[in-house]
Amino acid sequence: MVSYFQDRYRTAEQKVTLCSRLFPSLVFYCRLVGIVLRTSKVARAGGFTGEKWVESSLEVLQRLEEAGISIEISGVERLSRVAGPVVIVSNHMSMMETLLLPGVIQPIKPVTFVVKESLLSYPVFKHVMQASQPIAVTRTNPRQDLKTVLGEGSVKLSNGISVIVFPQTTRSHHFDPAQMSSIGVKLAKKAGVPIVPLALQTDAWQNGRWLKDFGRLDSRKTARFAFGKPLMVEGKGDAEQTLINGHIAERLQAWSEEAEG
């Protein structure tokens, strides 16, 4: 599978239709429903593969761009340079990263997510999530969630499947290192694999008033993803957790200053 992304990706300048400029959320969600319905049909028929996941993920990216959202991705080569599976530890802002990251990572390394159980029961969308064979956690029982992630995550990694972990206690457009648990570091240490930190800023996809996962789009904002340098966990992992938090905080600060400038 050939990666669509190299070291750096940036949305090319393109024409956005008048309808998309006036109603970006409406246009995007109408198209997203079509993508989800088609992909769910494939998943229900047992034909959901890594290639199909990448195709649908890239189509979502293109539809976001057509709605006026610019997307920047950097550091992808850091994934390519690491042999074998990794644990990707990231902050979590919106539904966007759940939909876009498979298109970035899957062509380089087979990957899955640690997700909240509720995503596996979403109407229609559940078929795609279930077919990706994620690690499902409650988000209400930290002890059981840790046991689940360490157990199922170690099996995934031993089978060559990388794992994406969002360790914040809740999704947020504001980064607070105190909300980042060490679950990703613990998993990487147990499995003996590297961690790749990931900073992202996806608040162009707002949280919804009634459905948190599906809010309005703000086409004035740029969505950004930056993979950091791989880390091997040594000792208790405190130093690595600090480096992960530092990477995320530094990139978010730099992006904020860039937007203000």
Secondary structure, 3 states (H helix, E strand, C coil): CCCCCCCEEECCCCCCCHHHHHCHHHHHHHHHHHHHHHHHHHHHCCCCCHHHHHHHHHHHHHHHHHCCCEEEEECCHHHHCCCCCCEEEECCCCCHHHHHHHHHHCCCCCEEEEEEHHHHHCCCHHHHHHHCCCEEECCCCHHHHHHHHHHHHHHHHHCCCEEEECCECCCCCCCCHHHECCHHHHHHHHHCCCEEEEEEECCCECCCCCCCCCCCECCCCEEEEEECCCECCCCCCHHHHHHHHHHHHHHHHHHHHHHHC
